[in-house]
């Protein structure tokens, strides 16, 4: 998990960053990696890596390969590979994932179904 954390902290290694002064609503589709620092409401679809930054607020149905939460997320999360909940994150969601990591100091309120990894 530390190599993923290094990538997340270096925004130059992330394909797209949505700044903290941006508010979006709707359907968001991407292929590789995306970090949200602002506010998003709607639906997110990707095979890639979604990173919810510390200052971000996301209310969405999310389907992605990897979902890393540092900020606030509410809704549903389906991750094909892994969900990561980091210190100080607030996640109010129902999760479906084959692998989960919850760092001490994070807040998780919801359900988690450990589904088999998709091939």
N, C-alpha and C positions, 0 to 999 in steps of 0.2 A: 504494500500500500504506500510505502514511502516514495517509490518512483512515480506513482500517480500524483502524490501530493506535490512533488517537485514540478511536474508539468503544470499542475493547476496554479501554483504560485508564480510561474513564469508565463505571463500572458502572451509572450512572443511565440510560445509553442502551441497556442490555441488558434485554430483556424479563424474563428469569429468571436468577437466580444460585443455584447449589447451593453452600452454604457449605462451608468447609474442614473442619468437624467432622462432616460427613455422609458415610456410606458407603451406597451403593445397589447393588443387584444386580437384574438383570431386563431388561426392554425399556423404553426411554425414547423417547417420540415427542413432538415439538414442531413448531411452525409457523414461528416467527420467529427469535429469537436466544436462546441459552442459554450460560451460562458455568458450567463445572464447576470448583470449587475443591477439592473433596473427592476421594473415591474412588468409581469406578463400574466395574462388571463386568457385561457382558452385550451388549445390542444397542441401537444408537442409530439412529433413523430421522427424517429431517427434510428439508424443502426449504430450510430456513433456515440460519443461521450458528451453528456449534458452536465455542465457544472453550474450550480446555483451559488453565486457569490454571497459573501457575508451580508452585504447591504441589499440583496435581492429579496423580492416577494413574488412568489409564483403560485398561482391558483390554476391548476390545470390537470387534465388527464394526460399522463406522460407515458410514452413508450420509447425506450432507448436501449442501447447496448449496455452502457454504464451510466448511472446517475449518481453524482456526487453533490451532497447538500451541505453548504456552509451557512445558508441564510434560512428563509422561511418558505416552506412548501405546504400546500394543502391540495387535496384531490386524490387521484389514483396514480400509482407508479407501477409500471411493468418494465422490468429490466431483464434483458436477455442474458446478461453476464453477471452484473453486480450492482448493489445499492450501497453507497457509503454515506453515513451520517456523521458529520464532524462536530467537534466541540462547539457549543453555543448555537448549533442549528436547532430549528424548531420544525418538526415534520408532523403534520396532522394528515395522514394519508393511509390508504390501504395499499400494501406492497405485495407484488408477486415477483419473486426473484429466486434464482438458484443459489445466490451467495449474498450475504449481508455483513456489513461491518458497521458497528455502532461505537463511536468513540465516547469515552467517559465525558460527561458534561453536555451531551446532546439531549434533546427532548424529543421523544417519539411517542405519538398517541395515534393508535390505529391498529390494523391487523397486518400480519405478515404470513404469506403462504410461500413456502420454499418449493418452488416448481423445479423440475429437472431442467438442466441446461439445454437450450435449443441448439441444434446442429447447423 
